Amino acid sequence: MRLEIYCQDRIGIAQEVLNILVNYQVDLKGIEVDAKNCRMYVSFPPIEFEQFQKIMPSIRLIDGVEDVRTTAFLPSEREHNELNTLLSALPDGVISIDNKGWVRLCNAAACRDLQMTEQEAVGANINNLLKGFNFTRWLEGKEVLGQTTRVEVGGEDFIADILPISVPQGDDQDALAGAVINIKSQSRLGQQVSAFRRYGQESFATIHNYSTAMRRTVREARKMAQLEAPILITGETGTGKELLARACHYASNRSIKPFIALSCASLPDDVAESELFGYAGYEDNAAPKRGVLEQADGGTVFLDEVGEMSSQLQTKLLRFLQDGTFRKVGDENEVKVNVRIIAATQKDLPAMVQEGTFREDLYYRINVLTLEIAPLRDRKADIGPLAEHFVQKYAQQNGAPVPTLSEETIEYLQQYPWPGNVRQLENAIYRAVSLLDDSELTVEHLQLPTFTNDLGYLESDFEGSLDQAVKRFEATLLRKLYPAYPSSRQLAKRLGLSHTAVANKLREYGINRKTVKV
């Protein structure tokens, strides 16, 4: 039984409480005082109710006692159990030693690293457990300071953080009571570094979303990440569709499982099928192969440029999305996995459905949740922060001072149409920073080609006269249009010119069925 006594700070009050317990022949097990909050705690074995009814009023009658209540635990008991719970939950080893180097406490993770039981570790000398650091000399030093050092445990290298335990003695002096040692193996340290890098490179925190459009996309993506349905991400090339897909994966309940990306545009049909579904390997003594879906079991598969997928592959993917099963190439047995599909495309899938080049039923299967990433030219608020991020990233990567971006440069970047979106911006900054010799990055350093949405890239410099430049442009335009209008009359009607004028220009530029593939 435990009592919490609310009392005034008065000399002798604790003695009077103890006298009452003695008078009623109660065996005291513990007493604690919280001077800051004016509380006293006493602990004793369970007693009869009649005896308890007499003790409580007697304590309340003591001068300075304001109230007495029963409590479930003493403050020290709570702290002790909090510490034990924390130590048992920690994935890293923690060892506590006294000021002579003898182990007083060792959590389960440390016992695993030491390959010892807690009973074997407690009472052992730390110098016999962790090699490579003289704990005795450190504890006996004039000034005992925290250390981070390499130690060896059973032939394996560990990193040890060693922190002294000091007990205040008054007059600004402390007594050394021992030390706490936190040990991490190389593999554990590598896991933490990988997790940190993964968070830094693949989380929503790395997606610059200063623009209204991008903030909305990220906000929706955070919600969709917690769901299990397929996601379709649409957007132009270079907008960061895979980056958003990875962020969705690592923000989901599947984050500890694999994220595997497969480009549907870069592989031939037969290769793409075996990559996605795997290969049984029964013929020609070929070794069996696990496909992307099987490798990512429990995780996420990102299908980039799903609009480029062949009709055969579309059919097999549709079956998988229906029940989570598939057959490997050359195998009759079905494989069942738990995989979330995130697809991405820059194509107009509804138009492809209308044209019959993309299966309508597959479109509705992958288009359960949709995220659209706006092109960079429509997200001007993101351009400046992205440019500064890339400047800092590549300057540090090259070991060079970080240059500044002039206001003129930022304004130029915001006005440029960026047909290649964020990828083009990153590449332009990378090239400029890598070749930069100045402390400021200007428009001239970027060397971006002139681009218009109607005509594409144009030459920023040209030789010859304006008439010659117009003729070059005219010839290029006619060559582009001729396959769609393969007669001088059709082309003349399209351009609003006379048949004779167009026929003369085609003859002048040597454009005909032989020179242009119709």
C-alpha positions as CSV (number, residue, x, y, z in Angstrom):
1,M,0.0,0.0,0.0
2,R,1.2,3.5,-0.8
3,L,0.1,6.9,0.5
4,E,0.6,10.3,-1.1
5,I,0.7,13.0,1.6
6,Y,0.1,16.7,0.7
7,C,1.9,18.7,3.3
8,Q,3.8,21.9,4.2
9,D,7.6,22.1,4.2
10,R,8.1,21.8,8.0
11,I,11.0,20.2,9.9
12,G,9.9,17.1,11.8
13,I,6.8,16.4,9.8
14,A,8.2,13.2,8.3
15,Q,9.2,11.9,11.7
16,E,5.6,12.4,13.0
17,V,4.2,10.4,10.0
18,L,6.7,7.6,10.7
19,N,5.7,7.6,14.5
20,I,2.1,7.0,13.6
21,L,3.1,4.0,11.4
22,V,5.2,2.7,14.3
23,N,2.3,3.1,16.8
24,Y,0.1,1.0,14.6
25,Q,2.9,-1.5,14.0
26,V,3.1,-0.9,10.3
27,D,6.3,-2.1,8.6
28,L,7.7,0.8,6.5
29,K,9.0,-0.3,3.0
30,G,9.9,3.1,1.6
31,I,9.6,6.8,1.9
32,E,10.2,9.6,-0.6
33,V,9.9,13.3,-0.4
34,D,9.1,15.7,-3.3
35,A,10.3,19.0,-1.8
36,K,9.4,21.0,-4.9
37,N,5.7,20.0,-4.9
38,C,5.5,19.6,-1.0
39,R,4.6,15.9,-1.2
40,M,5.6,12.9,0.9
41,Y,5.2,9.3,-0.2
42,V,5.2,6.2,2.1
43,S,5.0,2.6,1.2
44,F,4.1,-0.4,3.4
45,P,2.6,-3.9,3.1
46,P,-1.2,-4.3,2.8
47,I,-3.0,-3.9,6.2
48,E,-6.5,-4.6,7.5
49,F,-9.2,-2.1,6.6
50,E,-9.9,-1.3,10.3
51,Q,-6.3,-0.5,10.8
52,F,-6.2,1.7,7.7
53,Q,-9.3,3.6,8.9
54,K,-7.4,4.6,12.0
55,I,-4.1,5.5,10.3
56,M,-5.6,7.9,7.7
57,P,-7.3,10.3,10.2
58,S,-4.2,10.3,12.5
59,I,-2.0,11.4,9.6
60,R,-4.5,14.1,8.6
61,L,-4.4,15.5,12.2
62,I,-0.6,16.2,12.0
63,D,0.1,19.9,11.9
64,G,1.0,20.9,8.3
65,V,-0.7,17.9,6.6
66,E,-3.3,19.1,4.1
67,D,-4.5,15.8,2.6
68,V,-3.7,12.1,2.4
69,R,-4.6,9.8,-0.6
70,T,-3.7,6.3,-1.7
71,T,-1.6,6.1,-4.8
72,A,-0.8,3.3,-7.2
73,F,3.0,3.8,-7.2
74,L,5.8,5.9,-5.8
75,P,7.6,8.4,-8.1
76,S,10.8,6.3,-8.1
77,E,8.8,3.2,-9.1
78,R,7.3,5.1,-12.0
79,E,10.7,6.3,-13.1
80,H,12.2,2.9,-12.7
81,N,9.5,1.3,-14.9
82,E,9.7,4.1,-17.4
83,L,13.4,3.5,-17.8
84,N,13.1,-0.3,-18.1
85,T,10.3,0.1,-20.7
86,L,12.4,2.5,-22.7
87,L,15.6,0.4,-22.5
88,S,13.7,-2.8,-23.5
89,A,12.2,-1.0,-26.5
90,L,15.4,0.6,-27.8
91,P,16.9,-1.3,-30.8
92,D,20.5,-0.2,-29.8
93,G,22.5,-1.6,-27.0
94,V,22.6,0.3,-23.7
95,I,25.0,-0.6,-20.8
96,S,25.2,1.2,-17.5
97,I,28.4,1.0,-15.4
98,D,29.4,2.3,-12.0
99,N,32.5,4.5,-11.4
100,K,34.7,1.4,-11.2
101,G,33.6,0.0,-14.5
102,W,31.3,-2.8,-13.3
103,V,28.1,-3.3,-15.3
104,R,25.0,-2.5,-13.3
105,L,22.4,-2.6,-16.1
106,C,22.3,-4.1,-19.7
107,N,19.2,-3.9,-22.0
108,A,18.1,-6.8,-24.3
109,A,19.7,-5.3,-27.4
110,A,23.1,-5.0,-25.7
111,C,22.8,-8.6,-24.4
112,R,22.3,-9.7,-28.0
113,D,25.3,-7.8,-29.2
114,L,27.4,-9.2,-26.4
115,Q,25.9,-12.7,-26.9
116,M,25.4,-12.9,-23.1
117,T,22.4,-13.2,-20.8
118,E,21.6,-10.2,-18.5
119,Q,22.7,-12.3,-15.5
120,E,26.1,-12.9,-17.1
121,A,26.6,-9.2,-18.1
122,V,25.5,-7.6,-14.9
123,G,28.5,-7.6,-12.5
124,A,31.1,-8.1,-15.3
125,N,33.8,-5.5,-15.9
126,I,33.2,-3.4,-19.0
127,N,36.8,-3.7,-20.1
128,N,36.3,-7.4,-20.6
129,L,33.2,-6.8,-22.7
130,L,34.1,-3.9,-24.9
131,K,37.7,-3.9,-26.3
132,G,39.6,-1.0,-27.8
133,F,38.9,1.6,-25.2
134,N,40.3,1.9,-21.6
135,F,37.2,2.6,-19.5
136,T,39.2,2.5,-16.2
137,R,41.6,5.2,-17.3
138,W,38.7,7.3,-18.6
139,L,36.8,7.0,-15.3
140,E,39.8,7.9,-13.3
141,G,40.7,10.9,-15.3
142,K,40.7,14.4,-13.9
143,E,38.0,15.6,-16.3
144,V,35.6,12.9,-17.5
145,L,33.9,14.0,-20.7
146,G,31.6,12.3,-23.1
147,Q,33.3,10.2,-25.8
148,T,32.4,8.6,-29.2
149,T,34.8,5.9,-30.1
150,R,35.2,2.6,-31.9
151,V,35.1,-0.6,-29.8
152,E,35.2,-4.3,-30.6
153,V,32.6,-6.9,-29.5
154,G,33.3,-10.5,-30.4
155,G,35.5,-9.5,-33.3
156,E,32.9,-7.1,-34.8
157,D,33.4,-3.3,-34.8
158,F,30.9,-1.1,-33.0
159,I,30.5,2.6,-32.4
160,A,30.2,3.5,-28.7
161,D,28.7,6.8,-27.3
162,I,30.0,7.0,-23.7
163,L,28.3,9.5,-21.4
164,P,29.3,10.1,-17.8
165,I,26.7,10.0,-15.0
166,S,27.1,12.9,-12.5
167,V,25.3,13.4,-9.2
168,P,25.1,17.1,-8.0
169,Q,26.8,17.6,-4.6
170,G,26.0,21.3,-4.1
171,D,28.4,24.2,-4.4
172,D,28.5,23.6,-8.2
173,Q,30.3,20.3,-7.7
174,D,29.3,16.9,-9.1
175,A,30.2,13.3,-8.1
176,L,30.9,10.8,-10.8
177,A,28.5,7.9,-10.4
178,G,29.5,5.9,-13.5
179,A,28.6,6.1,-17.2
180,V,26.0,5.0,-19.8
181,I,27.3,3.4,-23.0
182,N,25.2,3.2,-26.2
183,I,26.6,0.8,-28.7
184,K,25.8,0.4,-32.4
185,S,27.0,-2.2,-34.8
186,Q,28.2,-1.3,-38.3
187,S,25.1,-2.9,-39.9
188,R,22.8,-1.0,-37.5
189,L,24.6,2.3,-38.2
190,G,24.3,1.6,-41.9
191,Q,20.5,1.0,-41.6
192,Q,20.1,4.3,-39.8
193,V,22.1,6.2,-42.4
194,S,20.1,4.5,-45.2
195,A,16.8,5.4,-43.5
196,F,18.0,9.0,-43.1
197,R,19.1,9.2,-46.8
198,R,15.8,7.6,-47.9
199,Y,13.8,10.1,-45.9
200,G,15.9,12.9,-47.3
201,Q,15.6,11.8,-50.9
202,E,12.3,10.1,-51.1
203,S,9.8,11.7,-48.7
204,F,7.2,14.4,-49.2
205,A,9.6,16.8,-47.4
206,T,11.8,16.9,-50.4
207,I,9.0,17.9,-52.9
208,H,9.1,21.7,-53.3
209,N,5.5,22.8,-53.3
210,Y,5.3,26.6,-53.0
211,S,2.8,26.9,-55.8
212,T,-0.9,26.4,-55.2
213,A,-1.1,23.6,-57.8
214,M,1.8,21.6,-56.3
215,R,0.6,22.2,-52.7
216,R,-2.8,20.7,-53.7
217,T,-1.1,17.7,-55.4
218,V,1.1,17.0,-52.3
219,R,-1.8,17.4,-49.9
220,E,-3.9,14.9,-51.9
221,A,-0.9,12.5,-52.3
222,R,-0.4,12.4,-48.5
223,K,-4.0,11.2,-48.1
224,M,-3.8,8.7,-50.9
225,A,-0.6,7.3,-49.6
226,Q,-2.5,5.8,-46.6
227,L,-4.9,4.0,-48.9
228,E,-4.5,0.7,-50.7
229,A,-6.1,1.4,-54.1
230,P,-4.0,1.9,-57.3
231,I,-2.8,5.5,-58.1
232,L,-2.4,7.0,-61.5
233,I,0.0,9.9,-61.7
234,T,-0.2,12.1,-64.9
235,G,2.0,14.8,-66.0
236,E,4.5,15.9,-68.7
237,T,8.0,14.4,-68.9
238,G,10.4,15.6,-66.2
239,T,7.7,16.8,-63.7
240,G,8.7,14.3,-61.0
241,K,6.1,11.5,-61.3
242,E,8.5,8.8,-59.9
243,L,9.6,11.1,-57.0
244,L,5.9,11.6,-56.0
245,A,5.3,7.8,-56.3
246,R,8.3,7.0,-54.0
247,A,7.0,9.6,-51.5
248,C,3.6,7.9,-51.5
249,H,5.2,4.5,-50.9
250,Y,7.4,5.7,-48.0
251,A,4.5,7.5,-46.4
252,S,2.4,4.3,-46.5
253,N,2.1,1.2,-44.4
254,R,4.2,-0.5,-47.0
255,S,7.3,1.6,-46.4
256,I,9.5,-1.1,-45.0
257,K,8.7,-3.3,-48.0
258,P,10.3,-2.9,-51.5
259,F,9.5,-0.1,-54.0
260,I,10.4,-1.3,-57.5
261,A,10.1,0.8,-60.6
262,L,9.6,-0.6,-64.1
263,S,9.6,1.5,-67.3
264,C,7.0,0.2,-69.7
265,A,8.5,2.2,-72.6
266,S,12.2,1.1,-72.4
267,L,11.7,-2.7,-72.8
268,P,10.5,-4.9,-75.7
269,D,7.2,-6.8,-75.1
270,D,8.7,-10.2,-74.2
271,V,11.4,-8.7,-72.0
272,A,8.9,-6.4,-70.2
273,E,6.6,-9.4,-69.6
274,S,9.3,-11.5,-68.0
275,E,10.6,-8.5,-66.0
276,L,7.1,-7.9,-64.6
277,F,5.8,-11.4,-64.1
278,G,9.0,-13.5,-64.0
279,Y,10.1,-16.6,-65.9
280,A,9.6,-20.2,-65.0
281,G,12.9,-21.3,-66.5
282,Y,11.9,-24.8,-67.6
283,E,13.1,-24.6,-71.2
284,D,16.7,-24.5,-72.4
285,N,17.9,-25.1,-68.8
286,A,17.4,-21.4,-68.1
287,A,17.3,-20.5,-64.4
288,P,13.9,-19.4,-63.0
289,K,13.5,-15.7,-62.5
290,R,11.4,-13.8,-60.0
291,G,9.6,-10.9,-61.6
292,V,9.1,-7.4,-60.3
293,L,5.7,-8.2,-58.8
294,E,7.0,-11.2,-56.9
295,Q,10.1,-9.2,-55.7
296,A,7.9,-6.4,-54.4
297,D,5.5,-8.6,-52.4
298,G,4.1,-6.5,-49.6
299,G,5.4,-3.3,-51.2
300,T,4.8,-1.1,-54.3
301,V,5.4,-1.5,-58.0
302,F,5.7,1.7,-60.0
303,L,4.8,1.3,-63.7
304,D,6.3,4.3,-65.5
305,E,4.8,5.2,-68.9
306,V,2.0,2.7,-68.6
307,G,0.6,4.1,-71.8
308,E,3.4,2.5,-73.7
309,M,2.4,-1.0,-72.5
310,S,1.5,-3.5,-75.2
311,S,-2.0,-5.0,-75.5
312,Q,-0.8,-8.4,-74.4
313,L,0.9,-7.0,-71.3
314,Q,-2.2,-4.9,-70.6
315,T,-4.3,-8.0,-70.5
316,K,-2.0,-9.8,-68.0
317,L,-1.8,-6.7,-65.8
318,L,-5.6,-6.4,-65.8
319,R,-5.9,-10.0,-64.5
320,F,-3.4,-9.3,-61.8
321,L,-5.3,-6.2,-60.7
322,Q,-8.5,-8.2,-60.4
323,D,-7.4,-10.9,-57.9
324,G,-3.7,-10.3,-57.2
325,T,-2.6,-13.5,-59.1
326,F,-0.5,-14.0,-62.2
327,R,1.4,-16.7,-64.0
328,K,5.1,-16.6,-64.8
329,V,6.2,-16.8,-68.4
330,G,6.3,-20.5,-69.3
331,D,4.5,-21.7,-66.1
332,E,1.0,-23.0,-65.5
333,N,1.0,-22.4,-61.7
334,E,-0.4,-19.2,-60.3
335,V,1.4,-16.9,-58.0
336,K,-0.4,-14.6,-55.5
337,V,1.2,-11.5,-54.1
338,N,0.1,-8.4,-52.2
339,V,1.4,-5.4,-54.2
340,R,0.1,-1.9,-54.7
341,I,0.3,-0.5,-58.2
342,I,1.3,3.1,-58.9
343,A,1.2,3.9,-62.6
344,A,2.4,7.1,-64.4
345,T,2.0,8.4,-67.9
346,Q,2.4,11.6,-69.9
347,K,0.0,10.3,-72.5
348,D,-3.7,11.1,-72.8
349,L,-5.1,7.8,-71.7
350,P,-8.8,8.7,-72.2
351,A,-8.0,9.5,-75.8
352,M,-6.1,6.3,-76.2
353,V,-9.1,4.4,-74.8
354,Q,-11.3,6.1,-77.5
355,E,-8.7,5.2,-80.2
356,G,-8.7,1.6,-78.9
357,T,-4.9,1.6,-78.1
358,F,-5.4,1.3,-74.4
359,R,-7.9,-1.1,-72.7
360,E,-10.8,0.7,-71.2
361,D,-11.2,-1.9,-68.4
362,L,-7.5,-1.5,-67.4
363,Y,-7.8,2.3,-67.5
364,Y,-10.6,2.1,-64.9
365,R,-8.6,-0.4,-62.8
366,I,-5.5,1.8,-62.5
367,N,-7.4,5.1,-62.4
368,V,-9.0,4.6,-59.0
369,L,-7.0,7.5,-57.4
370,T,-5.5,10.2,-59.7
371,L,-2.8,12.7,-59.1
372,E,-1.9,15.3,-61.7
373,I,1.4,17.1,-61.6
374,A,1.2,20.5,-63.3
375,P,4.0,21.5,-65.7
376,L,6.8,23.7,-64.3
377,R,5.7,26.6,-66.5
378,D,2.4,26.7,-64.5
379,R,4.2,26.5,-61.2
380,K,6.3,29.7,-61.3
381,A,6.4,29.9,-57.4
382,D,8.3,26.6,-57.4
383,I,11.0,27.6,-59.9
384,G,13.1,29.8,-57.6
385,P,13.3,27.4,-54.6
386,L,14.0,24.5,-57.0
387,A,16.8,26.5,-58.7
388,E,18.4,27.5,-55.4
389,H,18.1,23.9,-54.1
390,F,19.9,22.5,-57.2
391,V,22.6,25.2,-57.1
392,Q,23.4,24.3,-53.5
393,K,23.2,20.6,-54.2
394,Y,25.7,20.6,-57.1
395,A,28.0,23.2,-55.6
396,Q,28.4,21.0,-52.5
397,Q,28.7,17.9,-54.7
398,N,31.6,19.6,-56.6
399,G,33.2,20.9,-53.4
400,A,32.8,24.5,-54.6
401,P,31.4,27.6,-52.8
402,V,27.6,28.0,-53.3
403,P,27.0,30.8,-55.9
404,T,24.2,33.2,-55.6
405,L,21.4,33.6,-58.1
406,S,20.8,37.2,-59.3
407,E,17.3,38.6,-59.4
408,E,17.6,38.8,-63.2
409,T,18.4,35.1,-63.4
410,I,15.5,34.1,-61.1
411,E,13.1,36.2,-63.2
412,Y,14.5,34.7,-66.4
413,L,14.0,31.2,-65.0
414,Q,10.4,31.9,-64.1
415,Q,9.7,33.2,-67.6
416,Y,11.3,30.3,-69.4
417,P,8.7,27.7,-70.6
418,W,10.7,24.6,-69.4
419,P,9.4,22.0,-71.9
420,G,11.5,19.4,-70.0
421,N,10.1,20.6,-66.7
422,V,12.0,20.0,-63.4
423,R,14.5,17.5,-65.0
424,Q,15.5,20.2,-67.6
425,L,15.9,22.8,-64.9
426,E,18.1,20.5,-62.8
427,N,20.3,19.6,-65.8
428,A,20.7,23.3,-66.7
429,I,21.7,24.2,-63.2
430,Y,24.1,21.2,-63.0
431,R,25.8,22.2,-66.2
432,A,26.1,25.9,-65.2
433,V,27.3,25.2,-61.6
434,S,29.9,22.6,-62.8
435,L,31.4,25.1,-65.3
436,L,31.0,28.2,-63.2
437,D,34.1,30.2,-62.2
438,D,32.2,33.2,-60.7
439,S,30.5,33.7,-57.3
440,E,27.2,34.6,-59.1
441,L,25.2,32.5,-61.5
442,T,23.7,34.6,-64.3
443,V,21.5,34.1,-67.3
444,E,24.6,33.8,-69.6
445,H,25.8,30.8,-67.6
446,L,22.6,28.8,-68.2
447,Q,22.9,28.6,-72.0
448,L,19.3,27.6,-72.5
449,P,18.0,27.3,-76.0
450,T,15.2,29.5,-77.2
451,F,11.9,27.7,-77.0
452,T,8.3,28.5,-77.9
453,N,5.3,26.3,-77.2
454,D,4.1,26.6,-80.8
455,L,7.4,26.0,-82.7
456,G,9.6,24.2,-80.2
457,Y,13.3,25.0,-79.9
458,L,14.7,27.7,-82.1
459,E,18.3,28.7,-82.8
460,S,19.4,31.5,-80.5
461,D,22.1,32.5,-83.0
462,F,22.1,32.1,-86.8
463,E,24.3,32.9,-89.7
464,G,23.3,34.8,-92.8
465,S,20.5,37.3,-93.4
466,L,16.9,37.4,-92.2
467,D,15.8,36.2,-95.7
468,Q,18.0,33.1,-95.3
469,A,16.7,32.4,-91.8
470,V,13.1,32.7,-93.0
471,K,13.8,30.3,-95.9
472,R,15.4,27.8,-93.5
473,F,12.3,28.0,-91.2
474,E,10.0,27.8,-94.2
475,A,11.7,24.7,-95.5
476,T,11.5,23.0,-92.1
477,L,7.8,23.8,-91.7
478,L,7.0,22.5,-95.2
479,R,8.9,19.2,-94.5
480,K,6.9,18.8,-91.3
481,L,3.6,19.4,-92.9
482,Y,4.1,17.5,-96.2
483,P,3.6,14.0,-94.8
484,A,0.1,15.1,-93.6
485,Y,-0.7,17.0,-96.8
486,P,1.2,15.0,-99.5
487,S,0.0,17.1,-102.5
488,S,0.7,20.7,-103.4
489,R,-3.0,21.4,-103.6
490,Q,-3.8,20.0,-100.1
491,L,-0.8,21.8,-98.6
492,A,-1.7,25.1,-100.4
493,K,-5.2,24.9,-98.9
494,R,-3.8,24.3,-95.4
495,L,-1.4,27.2,-95.6
496,G,-3.8,29.6,-97.4
497,L,-1.5,30.0,-100.4
498,S,-2.0,29.4,-104.1
499,H,-1.2,26.0,-105.6
500,T,1.4,27.5,-107.8
501,A,3.2,29.3,-104.9
502,V,3.4,26.1,-102.8
503,A,4.5,24.0,-105.8
504,N,7.3,26.4,-106.5
505,K,8.5,26.4,-102.8
506,L,8.4,22.5,-102.7
507,R,10.5,22.5,-105.9
508,E,12.9,25.1,-104.5
509,Y,13.5,23.1,-101.3
510,G,13.5,19.7,-102.9
511,I,10.6,18.4,-101.0
512,N,8.7,15.5,-102.6
513,R,7.6,11.9,-102.0
514,K,11.1,10.6,-102.5
515,T,12.8,13.0,-100.0
516,V,10.0,12.9,-97.4
517,K,8.6,9.7,-96.0
518,V,4.8,10.0,-96.4
